[in-house]
């Protein structure tokens, strides 16, 4: 059975939560805010660039010139499931 989180989020599914003036948590609005699966990654502005860390591949750091470009990566890649684990350890 497929769940709503089995497909990549669309642009309208993405929410940015400001953690500071230069840091954002990227969330999937289709999941409850209290659900760990809602967190897709983080964006941090450094040296006038936006660094993206995705939960699906936390060791891969991707850099963009704009916040909009950084946000868009969460809708473009990894056509499979966003999260494959059932539990956080």
PyMOL Python script that loads the backbone (N, CA, C, O; Angstrom):
from pymol import cmd

cmd.read_pdbstr("""\
ATOM      1  N   UNK A   1       0.831  -1.168   0.000  1.00  0.00           N
ATOM      2  CA  UNK A   1       0.000   0.000   0.000  1.00  0.00           C
ATOM      3  C   UNK A   1       0.890   1.251   0.000  1.00  0.00           C
ATOM      4  O   UNK A   1       1.825   1.344   0.796  1.00  0.00           O
ATOM      5  N   UNK A   2       0.613   2.179  -0.859  1.00  0.00           N
ATOM      6  CA  UNK A   2       1.377   3.417  -0.963  1.00  0.00           C
ATOM      7  C   UNK A   2       0.824   4.448   0.015  1.00  0.00           C
ATOM      8  O   UNK A   2      -0.388   4.564   0.193  1.00  0.00           O
ATOM      9  N   UNK A   3       1.709   5.176   0.630  1.00  0.00           N
ATOM     10  CA  UNK A   3       1.288   6.281   1.494  1.00  0.00           C
ATOM     11  C   UNK A   3       1.622   7.586   0.806  1.00  0.00           C
ATOM     12  O   UNK A   3       2.339   7.601  -0.195  1.00  0.00           O
ATOM     13  N   UNK A   4       1.115   8.661   1.328  1.00  0.00           N
ATOM     14  CA  UNK A   4       1.349   9.956   0.701  1.00  0.00           C
ATOM     15  C   UNK A   4       2.817  10.360   0.735  1.00  0.00           C
ATOM     16  O   UNK A   4       3.223  11.230  -0.036  1.00  0.00           O
ATOM     17  N   UNK A   5       3.626   9.758   1.603  1.00  0.00           N
ATOM     18  CA  UNK A   5       5.042  10.085   1.675  1.00  0.00           C
ATOM     19  C   UNK A   5       5.896   9.196   0.784  1.00  0.00           C
ATOM     20  O   UNK A   5       7.120   9.326   0.784  1.00  0.00           O
ATOM     21  N   UNK A   6       5.278   8.294   0.025  1.00  0.00           N
ATOM     22  CA  UNK A   6       6.026   7.429  -0.878  1.00  0.00           C
ATOM     23  C   UNK A   6       6.472   8.147  -2.137  1.00  0.00           C
ATOM     24  O   UNK A   6       7.336   7.643  -2.855  1.00  0.00           O
ATOM     25  N   UNK A   7       5.911   9.306  -2.421  1.00  0.00           N
ATOM     26  CA  UNK A   7       6.317  10.064  -3.599  1.00  0.00           C
ATOM     27  C   UNK A   7       7.018  11.344  -3.163  1.00  0.00           C
ATOM     28  O   UNK A   7       6.816  11.838  -2.054  1.00  0.00           O
ATOM     29  N   UNK A   8       7.847  11.870  -4.063  1.00  0.00           N
ATOM     30  CA  UNK A   8       8.553  13.112  -3.764  1.00  0.00           C
ATOM     31  C   UNK A   8       7.557  14.243  -3.565  1.00  0.00           C
ATOM     32  O   UNK A   8       6.516  14.271  -4.221  1.00  0.00           O
ATOM     33  N   UNK A   9       7.854  15.157  -2.688  1.00  0.00           N
ATOM     34  CA  UNK A   9       6.948  16.291  -2.484  1.00  0.00           C
ATOM     35  C   UNK A   9       6.956  17.232  -3.684  1.00  0.00           C
ATOM     36  O   UNK A   9       7.953  17.353  -4.396  1.00  0.00           O
ATOM     37  N   UNK A  10       5.853  17.874  -3.883  1.00  0.00           N
ATOM     38  CA  UNK A  10       5.763  18.935  -4.885  1.00  0.00           C
ATOM     39  C   UNK A  10       6.186  20.233  -4.211  1.00  0.00           C
ATOM     40  O   UNK A  10       6.326  20.287  -2.989  1.00  0.00           O
ATOM     41  N   UNK A  11       6.387  21.271  -5.001  1.00  0.00           N
ATOM     42  CA  UNK A  11       6.802  22.567  -4.442  1.00  0.00           C
ATOM     43  C   UNK A  11       5.817  23.057  -3.391  1.00  0.00           C
ATOM     44  O   UNK A  11       6.219  23.668  -2.401  1.00  0.00           O
ATOM     45  N   UNK A  12       4.533  22.794  -3.595  1.00  0.00           N
ATOM     46  CA  UNK A  12       3.520  23.241  -2.634  1.00  0.00           C
ATOM     47  C   UNK A  12       3.526  22.421  -1.347  1.00  0.00           C
ATOM     48  O   UNK A  12       2.913  22.826  -0.359  1.00  0.00           O
ATOM     49  N   UNK A  13       4.209  21.274  -1.341  1.00  0.00           N
ATOM     50  CA  UNK A  13       4.297  20.418  -0.156  1.00  0.00           C
ATOM     51  C   UNK A  13       5.445  20.829   0.772  1.00  0.00           C
ATOM     52  O   UNK A  13       5.521  20.365   1.909  1.00  0.00           O
ATOM     53  N   UNK A  14       6.332  21.694   0.288  1.00  0.00           N
ATOM     54  CA  UNK A  14       7.534  22.065   1.035  1.00  0.00           C
ATOM     55  C   UNK A  14       7.267  23.277   1.920  1.00  0.00           C
ATOM     56  O   UNK A  14       6.681  24.268   1.482  1.00  0.00           O
ATOM     57  N   UNK A  15       7.708  23.180   3.172  1.00  0.00           N
ATOM     58  CA  UNK A  15       7.613  24.301   4.110  1.00  0.00           C
ATOM     59  C   UNK A  15       9.019  24.567   4.660  1.00  0.00           C
ATOM     60  O   UNK A  15       9.736  23.634   5.019  1.00  0.00           O
ATOM     61  N   UNK A  16       9.401  25.826   4.721  1.00  0.00           N
ATOM     62  CA  UNK A  16      10.669  26.208   5.335  1.00  0.00           C
ATOM     63  C   UNK A  16      10.387  26.821   6.700  1.00  0.00           C
ATOM     64  O   UNK A  16       9.648  27.799   6.815  1.00  0.00           O
ATOM     65  N   UNK A  17      10.979  26.240   7.722  1.00  0.00           N
ATOM     66  CA  UNK A  17      10.866  26.770   9.080  1.00  0.00           C
ATOM     67  C   UNK A  17      12.161  27.507   9.397  1.00  0.00           C
ATOM     68  O   UNK A  17      13.227  26.894   9.434  1.00  0.00           O
ATOM     69  N   UNK A  18      12.082  28.805   9.624  1.00  0.00           N
ATOM     70  CA  UNK A  18      13.276  29.590   9.945  1.00  0.00           C
ATOM     71  C   UNK A  18      13.771  29.207  11.331  1.00  0.00           C
ATOM     72  O   UNK A  18      13.026  29.293  12.307  1.00  0.00           O
ATOM     73  N   UNK A  19      15.013  28.789  11.418  1.00  0.00           N
ATOM     74  CA  UNK A  19      15.646  28.479  12.696  1.00  0.00           C
ATOM     75  C   UNK A  19      16.468  29.673  13.185  1.00  0.00           C
ATOM     76  O   UNK A  19      16.666  29.868  14.384  1.00  0.00           O
ATOM     77  N   UNK A  20      16.934  30.459  12.225  1.00  0.00           N
ATOM     78  CA  UNK A  20      17.655  31.697  12.509  1.00  0.00           C
ATOM     79  C   UNK A  20      17.580  32.541  11.243  1.00  0.00           C
ATOM     80  O   UNK A  20      16.866  32.188  10.304  1.00  0.00           O
ATOM     81  N   UNK A  21      18.295  33.631  11.210  1.00  0.00           N
ATOM     82  CA  UNK A  21      18.285  34.482  10.013  1.00  0.00           C
ATOM     83  C   UNK A  21      18.993  33.826   8.831  1.00  0.00           C
ATOM     84  O   UNK A  21      18.825  34.251   7.688  1.00  0.00           O
ATOM     85  N   UNK A  22      19.785  32.788   9.108  1.00  0.00           N
ATOM     86  CA  UNK A  22      20.560  32.132   8.041  1.00  0.00           C
ATOM     87  C   UNK A  22      20.352  30.622   7.962  1.00  0.00           C
ATOM     88  O   UNK A  22      21.064  29.946   7.219  1.00  0.00           O
ATOM     89  N   UNK A  23      19.386  30.074   8.714  1.00  0.00           N
ATOM     90  CA  UNK A  23      19.179  28.619   8.742  1.00  0.00           C
ATOM     91  C   UNK A  23      17.689  28.284   8.655  1.00  0.00           C
ATOM     92  O   UNK A  23      16.853  28.934   9.282  1.00  0.00           O
ATOM     93  N   UNK A  24      17.378  27.256   7.866  1.00  0.00           N
ATOM     94  CA  UNK A  24      16.005  26.811   7.697  1.00  0.00           C
ATOM     95  C   UNK A  24      15.922  25.296   7.793  1.00  0.00           C
ATOM     96  O   UNK A  24      16.807  24.587   7.313  1.00  0.00           O
ATOM     97  N   UNK A  25      14.865  24.805   8.410  1.00  0.00           N
ATOM     98  CA  UNK A  25      14.542  23.375   8.391  1.00  0.00           C
ATOM     99  C   UNK A  25      13.542  23.202   7.252  1.00  0.00           C
ATOM    100  O   UNK A  25      12.575  23.957   7.149  1.00  0.00           O
ATOM    101  N   UNK A  26      13.775  22.208   6.400  1.00  0.00           N
ATOM    102  CA  UNK A  26      12.894  21.942   5.262  1.00  0.00           C
ATOM    103  C   UNK A  26      11.960  20.811   5.653  1.00  0.00           C
ATOM    104  O   UNK A  26      12.410  19.726   6.021  1.00  0.00           O
ATOM    105  N   UNK A  27      10.653  21.063   5.574  1.00  0.00           N
ATOM    106  CA  UNK A  27       9.669  20.083   6.021  1.00  0.00           C
ATOM    107  C   UNK A  27       8.663  19.765   4.918  1.00  0.00           C
ATOM    108  O   UNK A  27       8.402  20.577   4.030  1.00  0.00           O
ATOM    109  N   UNK A  28       8.115  18.575   5.002  1.00  0.00           N
ATOM    110  CA  UNK A  28       7.061  18.121   4.100  1.00  0.00           C
ATOM    111  C   UNK A  28       5.738  18.363   4.820  1.00  0.00           C
ATOM    112  O   UNK A  28       5.464  17.747   5.850  1.00  0.00           O
ATOM    113  N   UNK A  29       4.923  19.259   4.275  1.00  0.00           N
ATOM    114  CA  UNK A  29       3.657  19.623   4.914  1.00  0.00           C
ATOM    115  C   UNK A  29       2.645  18.485   4.914  1.00  0.00           C
ATOM    116  O   UNK A  29       1.632  18.570   5.609  1.00  0.00           O
ATOM    117  N   UNK A  30       2.893  17.418   4.149  1.00  0.00           N
ATOM    118  CA  UNK A  30       1.941  16.305   4.109  1.00  0.00           C
ATOM    119  C   UNK A  30       2.006  15.459   5.375  1.00  0.00           C
ATOM    120  O   UNK A  30       1.070  14.718   5.673  1.00  0.00           O
ATOM    121  N   UNK A  31       3.095  15.562   6.116  1.00  0.00           N
ATOM    122  CA  UNK A  31       3.239  14.834   7.377  1.00  0.00           C
ATOM    123  C   UNK A  31       2.985  15.800   8.533  1.00  0.00           C
ATOM    124  O   UNK A  31       3.173  17.008   8.395  1.00  0.00           O
ATOM    125  N   UNK A  32       2.560  15.258   9.666  1.00  0.00           N
ATOM    126  CA  UNK A  32       2.353  16.092  10.850  1.00  0.00           C
ATOM    127  C   UNK A  32       3.681  16.710  11.268  1.00  0.00           C
ATOM    128  O   UNK A  32       4.731  16.077  11.158  1.00  0.00           O
ATOM    129  N   UNK A  33       3.628  17.931  11.740  1.00  0.00           N
ATOM    130  CA  UNK A  33       4.842  18.636  12.163  1.00  0.00           C
ATOM    131  C   UNK A  33       5.574  17.884  13.268  1.00  0.00           C
ATOM    132  O   UNK A  33       6.794  18.002  13.385  1.00  0.00           O
ATOM    133  N   UNK A  34       4.859  17.117  14.075  1.00  0.00           N
ATOM    134  CA  UNK A  34       5.478  16.354  15.160  1.00  0.00           C
ATOM    135  C   UNK A  34       6.102  15.035  14.686  1.00  0.00           C
ATOM    136  O   UNK A  34       6.781  14.361  15.460  1.00  0.00           O
ATOM    137  N   UNK A  35       5.876  14.667  13.429  1.00  0.00           N
ATOM    138  CA  UNK A  35       6.393  13.415  12.864  1.00  0.00           C
ATOM    139  C   UNK A  35       7.807  13.644  12.336  1.00  0.00           C
ATOM    140  O   UNK A  35       8.033  14.571  11.559  1.00  0.00           O
ATOM    141  N   UNK A  36       8.759  12.810  12.751  1.00  0.00           N
ATOM    142  CA  UNK A  36      10.139  12.977  12.282  1.00  0.00           C
ATOM    143  C   UNK A  36      10.248  12.847  10.761  1.00  0.00           C
ATOM    144  O   UNK A  36      11.194  13.366  10.168  1.00  0.00           O
ATOM    145  N   UNK A  37       9.307  12.173  10.128  1.00  0.00           N
ATOM    146  CA  UNK A  37       9.337  12.030   8.671  1.00  0.00           C
ATOM    147  C   UNK A  37       9.027  13.335   7.946  1.00  0.00           C
ATOM    148  O   UNK A  37       9.236  13.432   6.737  1.00  0.00           O
ATOM    149  N   UNK A  38       8.536  14.329   8.659  1.00  0.00           N
ATOM    150  CA  UNK A  38       8.249  15.615   8.017  1.00  0.00           C
ATOM    151  C   UNK A  38       9.536  16.382   7.693  1.00  0.00           C
ATOM    152  O   UNK A  38       9.531  17.239   6.809  1.00  0.00           O
ATOM    153  N   UNK A  39      10.628  16.089   8.389  1.00  0.00           N
ATOM    154  CA  UNK A  39      11.890  16.806   8.166  1.00  0.00           C
ATOM    155  C   UNK A  39      12.622  16.195   6.969  1.00  0.00           C
ATOM    156  O   UNK A  39      13.028  15.033   6.996  1.00  0.00           O
ATOM    157  N   UNK A  40      12.779  17.005   5.921  1.00  0.00           N
ATOM    158  CA  UNK A  40      13.461  16.560   4.707  1.00  0.00           C
ATOM    159  C   UNK A  40      14.926  16.954   4.696  1.00  0.00           C
ATOM    160  O   UNK A  40      15.741  16.313   4.032  1.00  0.00           O
ATOM    161  N   UNK A  41      15.266  18.005   5.429  1.00  0.00           N
ATOM    162  CA  UNK A  41      16.651  18.452   5.457  1.00  0.00           C
ATOM    163  C   UNK A  41      16.778  19.853   6.011  1.00  0.00           C
ATOM    164  O   UNK A  41      15.884  20.369   6.681  1.00  0.00           O
ATOM    165  N   UNK A  42      17.928  20.458   5.709  1.00  0.00           N
ATOM    166  CA  UNK A  42      18.237  21.780   6.232  1.00  0.00           C
ATOM    167  C   UNK A  42      18.928  22.614   5.168  1.00  0.00           C
ATOM    168  O   UNK A  42      19.624  22.087   4.299  1.00  0.00           O
ATOM    169  N   UNK A  43      18.728  23.923   5.247  1.00  0.00           N
ATOM    170  CA  UNK A  43      19.401  24.875   4.372  1.00  0.00           C
ATOM    171  C   UNK A  43      20.090  25.893   5.262  1.00  0.00           C
ATOM    172  O   UNK A  43      19.502  26.400   6.217  1.00  0.00           O
ATOM    173  N   UNK A  44      21.344  26.188   4.938  1.00  0.00           N
ATOM    174  CA  UNK A  44      22.087  27.186   5.697  1.00  0.00           C
ATOM    175  C   UNK A  44      22.767  28.152   4.728  1.00  0.00           C
ATOM    176  O   UNK A  44      23.414  27.727   3.771  1.00  0.00           O
ATOM    177  N   UNK A  45      22.619  29.441   4.978  1.00  0.00           N
ATOM    178  CA  UNK A  45      23.284  30.448   4.150  1.00  0.00           C
ATOM    179  C   UNK A  45      24.678  30.697   4.717  1.00  0.00           C
ATOM    180  O   UNK A  45      24.847  31.029   5.891  1.00  0.00           O
ATOM    181  N   UNK A  46      25.678  30.523   3.839  1.00  0.00           N
ATOM    182  CA  UNK A  46      27.071  30.765   4.215  1.00  0.00           C
ATOM    183  C   UNK A  46      27.772  31.448   3.053  1.00  0.00           C
ATOM    184  O   UNK A  46      27.675  31.001   1.910  1.00  0.00           O
ATOM    185  N   UNK A  47      28.465  32.513   3.344  1.00  0.00           N
ATOM    186  CA  UNK A  47      29.232  33.223   2.308  1.00  0.00           C
ATOM    187  C   UNK A  47      28.384  33.520   1.072  1.00  0.00           C
ATOM    188  O   UNK A  47      28.834  33.336  -0.059  1.00  0.00           O
ATOM    189  N   UNK A  48      27.171  33.972   1.296  1.00  0.00           N
ATOM    190  CA  UNK A  48      26.240  34.363   0.238  1.00  0.00           C
ATOM    191  C   UNK A  48      25.786  33.208  -0.651  1.00  0.00           C
ATOM    192  O   UNK A  48      25.269  33.435  -1.745  1.00  0.00           O
ATOM    193  N   UNK A  49      25.975  31.963  -0.187  1.00  0.00           N
ATOM    194  CA  UNK A  49      25.493  30.770  -0.875  1.00  0.00           C
ATOM    195  C   UNK A  49      24.627  29.976   0.091  1.00  0.00           C
ATOM    196  O   UNK A  49      24.679  30.180   1.304  1.00  0.00           O
ATOM    197  N   UNK A  50      23.835  29.075  -0.459  1.00  0.00           N
ATOM    198  CA  UNK A  50      22.914  28.284   0.345  1.00  0.00           C
ATOM    199  C   UNK A  50      23.327  26.818   0.301  1.00  0.00           C
ATOM    200  O   UNK A  50      23.297  26.183  -0.753  1.00  0.00           O
ATOM    201  N   UNK A  51      23.713  26.290   1.460  1.00  0.00           N
ATOM    202  CA  UNK A  51      24.156  24.902   1.568  1.00  0.00           C
ATOM    203  C   UNK A  51      22.983  24.038   1.990  1.00  0.00           C
ATOM    204  O   UNK A  51      22.273  24.359   2.944  1.00  0.00           O
ATOM    205  N   UNK A  52      22.782  22.934   1.270  1.00  0.00           N
ATOM    206  CA  UNK A  52      21.660  22.035   1.521  1.00  0.00           C
ATOM    207  C   UNK A  52      22.166  20.706   2.051  1.00  0.00           C
ATOM    208  O   UNK A  52      23.092  20.113   1.498  1.00  0.00           O
ATOM    209  N   UNK A  53      21.556  20.254   3.115  1.00  0.00           N
ATOM    210  CA  UNK A  53      21.776  18.911   3.641  1.00  0.00           C
ATOM    211  C   UNK A  53      20.434  18.204   3.607  1.00  0.00           C
ATOM    212  O   UNK A  53      19.482  18.642   4.253  1.00  0.00           O
ATOM    213  N   UNK A  54      20.351  17.100   2.848  1.00  0.00           N
ATOM    214  CA  UNK A  54      19.106  16.326   2.747  1.00  0.00           C
ATOM    215  C   UNK A  54      19.171  15.116   3.664  1.00  0.00           C
ATOM    216  O   UNK A  54      20.208  14.460   3.757  1.00  0.00           O
ATOM    217  N   UNK A  55      18.078  14.818   4.336  1.00  0.00           N
ATOM    218  CA  UNK A  55      18.024  13.660   5.222  1.00  0.00           C
ATOM    219  C   UNK A  55      18.209  12.365   4.436  1.00  0.00           C
ATOM    220  O   UNK A  55      18.705  11.380   4.982  1.00  0.00           O
ATOM    221  N   UNK A  56      17.818  12.352   3.163  1.00  0.00           N
ATOM    222  CA  UNK A  56      17.955  11.154   2.342  1.00  0.00           C
ATOM    223  C   UNK A  56      19.411  10.868   1.986  1.00  0.00           C
ATOM    224  O   UNK A  56      19.748   9.735   1.643  1.00  0.00           O
ATOM    225  N   UNK A  57      20.281  11.881   2.064  1.00  0.00           N
ATOM    226  CA  UNK A  57      21.716  11.688   1.807  1.00  0.00           C
ATOM    227  C   UNK A  57      22.504  12.743   2.583  1.00  0.00           C
ATOM    228  O   UNK A  57      23.047  13.676   1.991  1.00  0.00           O
ATOM    229  N   UNK A  58      22.565  12.594   3.904  1.00  0.00           N
ATOM    230  CA  UNK A  58      23.155  13.641   4.757  1.00  0.00           C
ATOM    231  C   UNK A  58      24.637  13.911   4.519  1.00  0.00           C
ATOM    232  O   UNK A  58      25.128  14.977   4.887  1.00  0.00           O
ATOM    233  N   UNK A  59      25.351  12.981   3.918  1.00  0.00           N
ATOM    234  CA  UNK A  59      26.778  13.225   3.684  1.00  0.00           C
ATOM    235  C   UNK A  59      27.040  14.023   2.411  1.00  0.00           C
ATOM    236  O   UNK A  59      28.170  14.446   2.170  1.00  0.00           O
ATOM    237  N   UNK A  60      26.006  14.233   1.591  1.00  0.00           N
ATOM    238  CA  UNK A  60      26.147  14.998   0.349  1.00  0.00           C
ATOM    239  C   UNK A  60      25.730  16.442   0.579  1.00  0.00           C
ATOM    240  O   UNK A  60      24.549  16.724   0.782  1.00  0.00           O
ATOM    241  N   UNK A  61      26.678  17.346   0.548  1.00  0.00           N
ATOM    242  CA  UNK A  61      26.395  18.773   0.704  1.00  0.00           C
ATOM    243  C   UNK A  61      26.270  19.382  -0.689  1.00  0.00           C
ATOM    244  O   UNK A  61      27.155  19.210  -1.527  1.00  0.00           O
ATOM    245  N   UNK A  62      25.176  20.088  -0.933  1.00  0.00           N
ATOM    246  CA  UNK A  62      24.930  20.718  -2.228  1.00  0.00           C
ATOM    247  C   UNK A  62      24.806  22.222  -2.003  1.00  0.00           C
ATOM    248  O   UNK A  62      24.182  22.654  -1.035  1.00  0.00           O
ATOM    249  N   UNK A  63      25.401  23.024  -2.897  1.00  0.00           N
ATOM    250  CA  UNK A  63      25.431  24.471  -2.730  1.00  0.00           C
ATOM    251  C   UNK A  63      24.706  25.145  -3.891  1.00  0.00           C
ATOM    252  O   UNK A  63      24.863  24.761  -5.050  1.00  0.00           O
ATOM    253  N   UNK A  64      23.900  26.169  -3.552  1.00  0.00           N
ATOM    254  CA  UNK A  64      23.128  26.915  -4.543  1.00  0.00           C
ATOM    255  C   UNK A  64      23.338  28.407  -4.351  1.00  0.00           C
ATOM    256  O   UNK A  64      23.802  28.863  -3.307  1.00  0.00           O
ATOM    257  N   UNK A  65      22.978  29.162  -5.402  1.00  0.00           N
ATOM    258  CA  UNK A  65      23.112  30.620  -5.350  1.00  0.00           C
ATOM    259  C   UNK A  65      21.901  31.310  -4.749  1.00  0.00           C
ATOM    260  O   UNK A  65      21.996  32.470  -4.347  1.00  0.00           O
ATOM    261  N   UNK A  66      20.749  30.619  -4.676  1.00  0.00           N
ATOM    262  CA  UNK A  66      19.549  31.252  -4.133  1.00  0.00           C
ATOM    263  C   UNK A  66      18.794  30.283  -3.232  1.00  0.00           C
ATOM    264  O   UNK A  66      18.943  29.065  -3.333  1.00  0.00           O
ATOM    265  N   UNK A  67      17.990  30.850  -2.360  1.00  0.00           N
ATOM    266  CA  UNK A  67      17.168  30.039  -1.470  1.00  0.00           C
ATOM    267  C   UNK A  67      16.131  29.254  -2.264  1.00  0.00           C
ATOM    268  O   UNK A  67      15.843  28.104  -1.930  1.00  0.00           O
ATOM    269  N   UNK A  68      15.567  29.853  -3.306  1.00  0.00           N
ATOM    270  CA  UNK A  68      14.588  29.143  -4.139  1.00  0.00           C
ATOM    271  C   UNK A  68      15.194  27.917  -4.808  1.00  0.00           C
ATOM    272  O   UNK A  68      14.556  26.866  -4.864  1.00  0.00           O
ATOM    273  N   UNK A  69      16.415  28.037  -5.317  1.00  0.00           N
ATOM    274  CA  UNK A  69      17.090  26.886  -5.923  1.00  0.00           C
ATOM    275  C   UNK A  69      17.345  25.801  -4.883  1.00  0.00           C
ATOM    276  O   UNK A  69      17.151  24.614  -5.149  1.00  0.00           O
ATOM    277  N   UNK A  70      17.778  26.214  -3.706  1.00  0.00           N
ATOM    278  CA  UNK A  70      18.051  25.260  -2.631  1.00  0.00           C
ATOM    279  C   UNK A  70      16.778  24.522  -2.229  1.00  0.00           C
ATOM    280  O   UNK A  70      16.803  23.313  -2.000  1.00  0.00           O
ATOM    281  N   UNK A  71      15.690  25.235  -2.145  1.00  0.00           N
ATOM    282  CA  UNK A  71      14.398  24.640  -1.776  1.00  0.00           C
ATOM    283  C   UNK A  71      13.932  23.640  -2.836  1.00  0.00           C
ATOM    284  O   UNK A  71      13.377  22.590  -2.512  1.00  0.00           O
ATOM    285  N   UNK A  72      14.161  23.976  -4.093  1.00  0.00           N
ATOM    286  CA  UNK A  72      13.691  23.155  -5.207  1.00  0.00           C
ATOM    287  C   UNK A  72      14.343  21.765  -5.256  1.00  0.00           C
ATOM    288  O   UNK A  72      13.738  20.827  -5.775  1.00  0.00           O
ATOM    289  N   UNK A  73      15.551  21.618  -4.731  1.00  0.00           N
ATOM    290  CA  UNK A  73      16.218  20.313  -4.793  1.00  0.00           C
ATOM    291  C   UNK A  73      15.407  19.223  -4.086  1.00  0.00           C
ATOM    292  O   UNK A  73      15.520  18.044  -4.420  1.00  0.00           O
ATOM    293  N   UNK A  74      14.608  19.614  -3.130  1.00  0.00           N
ATOM    294  CA  UNK A  74      13.816  18.628  -2.397  1.00  0.00           C
ATOM    295  C   UNK A  74      12.666  18.060  -3.230  1.00  0.00           C
ATOM    296  O   UNK A  74      12.029  17.089  -2.822  1.00  0.00           O
ATOM    297  N   UNK A  75      12.401  18.649  -4.376  1.00  0.00           N
ATOM    298  CA  UNK A  75      11.346  18.146  -5.259  1.00  0.00           C
ATOM    299  C   UNK A  75      11.908  17.474  -6.504  1.00  0.00           C
ATOM    300  O   UNK A  75      11.149  16.850  -7.245  1.00  0.00           O
ATOM    301  N   UNK A  76      13.203  17.578  -6.761  1.00  0.00           N
ATOM    302  CA  UNK A  76      13.769  17.126  -8.027  1.00  0.00           C
ATOM    303  C   UNK A  76      14.413  15.749  -8.007  1.00  0.00           C
ATOM    304  O   UNK A  76      14.306  15.007  -8.984  1.00  0.00           O
ATOM    305  N   UNK A  77      15.071  15.399  -6.930  1.00  0.00           N
ATOM    306  CA  UNK A  77      15.902  14.201  -6.929  1.00  0.00           C
ATOM    307  C   UNK A  77      15.308  13.073  -6.096  1.00  0.00           C
ATOM    308  O   UNK A  77      14.323  13.245  -5.379  1.00  0.00           O
ATOM    309  N   UNK A  78      15.945  11.914  -6.218  1.00  0.00           N
ATOM    310  CA  UNK A  78      15.546  10.735  -5.445  1.00  0.00           C
ATOM    311  C   UNK A  78      14.070  10.419  -5.652  1.00  0.00           C
ATOM    312  O   UNK A  78      13.265  10.550  -4.731  1.00  0.00           O
ATOM    313  N   UNK A  79      13.725  10.006  -6.851  1.00  0.00           N
ATOM    314  CA  UNK A  79      12.321   9.764  -7.200  1.00  0.00           C
ATOM    315  C   UNK A  79      11.662   8.713  -6.313  1.00  0.00           C
ATOM    316  O   UNK A  79      10.437   8.606  -6.282  1.00  0.00           O
ATOM    317  N   UNK A  80      12.453   7.953  -5.605  1.00  0.00           N
ATOM    318  CA  UNK A  80      11.884   6.952  -4.701  1.00  0.00           C
ATOM    319  C   UNK A  80      11.403   7.584  -3.408  1.00  0.00           C
ATOM    320  O   UNK A  80      11.145   8.785  -3.339  1.00  0.00           O
ATOM    321  N   UNK A  81      11.290   6.760  -2.403  1.00  0.00           N
ATOM    322  CA  UNK A  81      10.817   7.247  -1.107  1.00  0.00           C
ATOM    323  C   UNK A  81      11.763   8.282  -0.530  1.00  0.00           C
ATOM    324  O   UNK A  81      12.973   8.227  -0.747  1.00  0.00           O
ATOM    325  N   UNK A  82      11.207   9.206   0.191  1.00  0.00           N
ATOM    326  CA  UNK A  82      12.000  10.236   0.850  1.00  0.00           C
ATOM    327  C   UNK A  82      12.760   9.630   2.018  1.00  0.00           C
ATOM    328  O   UNK A  82      13.955   9.880   2.181  1.00  0.00           O
ATOM    329  N   UNK A  83      12.080   8.839   2.826  1.00  0.00           N
ATOM    330  CA  UNK A  83      12.681   8.185   3.988  1.00  0.00           C
ATOM    331  C   UNK A  83      12.478   6.690   3.841  1.00  0.00           C
ATOM    332  O   UNK A  83      11.378   6.230   3.533  1.00  0.00           O
ATOM    333  N   UNK A  84      13.539   5.940   4.060  1.00  0.00           N
ATOM    334  CA  UNK A  84      13.402   4.490   3.940  1.00  0.00           C
ATOM    335  C   UNK A  84      13.366   3.818   5.308  1.00  0.00           C
ATOM    336  O   UNK A  84      12.898   2.685   5.419  1.00  0.00           O
ATOM    337  N   UNK A  85      13.841   4.479   6.330  1.00  0.00           N
ATOM    338  CA  UNK A  85      13.819   3.885   7.661  1.00  0.00           C
ATOM    339  C   UNK A  85      12.505   4.092   8.368  1.00  0.00           C
ATOM    340  O   UNK A  85      11.826   5.098   8.161  1.00  0.00           O
ATOM    341  N   UNK A  86      12.147   3.138   9.205  1.00  0.00           N
ATOM    342  CA  UNK A  86      10.898   3.253   9.958  1.00  0.00           C
ATOM    343  C   UNK A  86      11.131   3.850  11.343  1.00  0.00           C
ATOM    344  O   UNK A  86      10.209   4.375  11.966  1.00  0.00           O
ATOM    345  N   UNK A  87      12.365   3.764  11.815  1.00  0.00           N
ATOM    346  CA  UNK A  87      12.642   4.216  13.162  1.00  0.00           C
ATOM    347  C   UNK A  87      13.876   5.107  13.157  1.00  0.00           C
ATOM    348  O   UNK A  87      14.778   4.936  12.337  1.00  0.00           O
ATOM    349  N   UNK A  88      13.902   6.047  14.069  1.00  0.00           N
ATOM    350  CA  UNK A  88      15.087   6.879  14.263  1.00  0.00           C
ATOM    351  C   UNK A  88      15.860   6.311  15.437  1.00  0.00           C
ATOM    352  O   UNK A  88      15.303   6.083  16.512  1.00  0.00           O
ATOM    353  N   UNK A  89      17.140   6.086  15.223  1.00  0.00           N
ATOM    354  CA  UNK A  89      17.965   5.494  16.276  1.00  0.00           C
ATOM    355  C   UNK A  89      18.884   6.542  16.840  1.00  0.00           C
ATOM    356  O   UNK A  89      19.669   6.255  17.743  1.00  0.00           O
TER     357      UNK A  89
END
""", "prot")
cmd.dss("prot")
cmd.show_as("cartoon", "prot")
cmd.util.cbc("prot")
cmd.orient("prot")
